[in-house]
Protein backbone atom coordinates (compact mmCIF):
# COMPACT_ATOMS: atom_id res chain seq x y z
CA UNK A 1 0.00 0.00 0.00
CA UNK A 2 1.33 3.42 -0.97
CA UNK A 3 1.80 5.92 1.84
CA UNK A 4 -0.66 8.81 1.77
CA UNK A 5 1.11 12.12 1.06
CA UNK A 6 -1.29 14.98 1.79
CA UNK A 7 -0.73 18.43 0.24
CA UNK A 8 -2.54 21.70 0.92
CA UNK A 9 -3.03 24.25 -1.88
CA UNK A 10 -3.84 27.81 -0.84
CA UNK A 11 -3.19 31.37 -1.92
CA UNK A 12 -3.87 35.00 -1.42
CA UNK A 13 -2.85 38.50 -2.31
CA UNK A 14 0.66 39.40 -1.14
CA UNK A 15 1.59 42.75 0.39
CA UNK A 16 4.73 42.91 -1.81
CA UNK A 17 5.94 40.76 -4.68
CA UNK A 18 9.15 40.00 -2.78
CA UNK A 19 7.41 38.73 0.38
CA UNK A 20 5.23 35.86 1.54
CA UNK A 21 3.10 38.18 3.69
CA UNK A 22 -0.58 38.28 2.79
CA UNK A 23 -2.59 41.52 2.66
CA UNK A 24 -5.59 39.97 4.41
CA UNK A 25 -5.41 36.51 5.95
CA UNK A 26 -9.21 36.48 6.28
CA UNK A 27 -9.35 36.39 2.46
CA UNK A 28 -6.99 33.45 1.87
CA UNK A 29 -8.24 31.09 -0.81
CA UNK A 30 -8.06 27.51 0.51
CA UNK A 31 -8.19 25.47 -2.70
CA UNK A 32 -8.10 22.13 -0.90
CA UNK A 33 -6.15 19.18 0.43
CA UNK A 34 -4.96 16.62 -2.09
CA UNK A 35 -3.68 13.03 -1.76
CA UNK A 36 -0.62 13.45 -4.00
CA UNK A 37 1.77 16.11 -5.24
CA UNK A 38 0.53 15.57 -8.81
CA UNK A 39 -3.08 16.30 -7.81
CA UNK A 40 -1.99 19.32 -5.76
CA UNK A 41 0.11 20.65 -8.63
CA UNK A 42 -2.86 20.45 -11.01
CA UNK A 43 -5.03 22.38 -8.52
CA UNK A 44 -2.25 24.92 -7.91
CA UNK A 45 -1.80 25.50 -11.64
CA UNK A 46 -5.55 25.98 -12.21
CA UNK A 47 -5.80 28.47 -9.33
CA UNK A 48 -2.74 30.38 -10.49
CA UNK A 49 -4.10 30.59 -14.06
CA UNK A 50 -7.47 31.91 -12.78
CA UNK A 51 -5.68 34.82 -11.06
CA UNK A 52 -2.96 35.52 -13.62
CA UNK A 53 -4.14 39.13 -14.07
CA UNK A 54 -3.30 39.98 -10.44
CA UNK A 55 0.50 40.05 -10.03
CA UNK A 56 0.20 40.07 -6.23
CA UNK A 57 -1.91 36.91 -6.10
CA UNK A 58 0.15 33.81 -5.30
CA UNK A 59 -0.69 30.18 -4.63
CA UNK A 60 1.42 27.69 -2.70
CA UNK A 61 1.64 23.94 -2.16
CA UNK A 62 2.32 22.87 1.43
CA UNK A 63 3.56 19.32 2.03
CA UNK A 64 1.26 18.47 4.95
CA UNK A 65 2.67 14.97 5.22
CA UNK A 66 6.08 16.44 6.10
CA UNK A 67 4.54 18.52 8.88
CA UNK A 68 2.57 15.57 10.20
CA UNK A 69 5.57 13.21 10.21
CA UNK A 70 8.79 15.29 10.22
CA UNK A 71 10.86 12.22 11.18
CA UNK A 72 10.14 10.56 7.82
CA UNK A 73 12.35 12.36 5.31
CA UNK A 74 12.72 9.24 3.14
CA UNK A 75 9.62 9.93 1.04
CA UNK A 76 10.17 12.19 -1.96
CA UNK A 77 7.45 12.35 -4.56
CA UNK A 78 9.02 14.73 -7.12
LINVENUR-V138067 format. One record per residue. PSI is psi as a letter, one per 20 degrees, with the letter a starting at -180 (none if undefined). NEAR is the number of other ideal C-beta (glycine too) atoms within 8 Angstrom. D_FIRST is the distance of its C-alpha to the first C-alpha in Angstrom with 2 decimals. Layout:
# LINVENUR-V138067
PSI&NEAR&D_FIRST / PSI&NEAR&D_FIRST
This chain:
# LINVENUR-V138067
p&2&0.00 / p&3&3.79 / p&6&6.46 / p&6&9.01 / n&11&12.22 / q&10&15.15 / p&16&18.44 / p&12&21.87 / p&16&24.51 / r&11&28.09 / r&13&31.59 / r&13&35.24 / p&10&38.67 / q&13&39.42 / h&7&42.78 / q&6&43.21 / h&6&41.46 / j&3&41.13 / r&7&39.43 / k&5&36.28 / p&7&38.48 / q&11&38.39 / g&9&41.69 / o&7&40.60 / i&6&37.38 / i&4&38.15 / j&9&37.65 / q&9&34.22 / o&9&32.17 / o&6&28.67 / g&10&26.89 / r&7&23.58 / p&7&20.14 / q&11&17.47 / i&7&13.65 / r&9&14.05 / h&11&17.03 / g&7&17.90 / g&10&18.34 / g&13&20.26 / g&9&22.38 / g&8&23.41 / g&12&24.47 / g&13&26.24 / g&8&28.09 / g&8&29.24 / g&13&30.52 / h&11&32.26 / h&7&33.91 / h&6&35.18 / k&10&36.98 / h&6&38.15 / i&3&41.79 / o&7&41.46 / h&4&41.29 / i&9&40.55 / p&10&37.46 / q&10&34.22 / q&13&30.54 / q&8&27.85 / p&11&24.09 / p&9&23.03 / n&9&19.75 / h&10&19.16 / h&12&16.08 / h&8&18.56 / h&7&21.04 / h&7&18.79 / m&6&17.60 / i&7&20.38 / h&4&19.81 / n&6&16.60 / j&6&18.26 / i&4&16.04 / o&8&13.86 / p&4&16.00 / i&7&15.13 / none&3&18.68
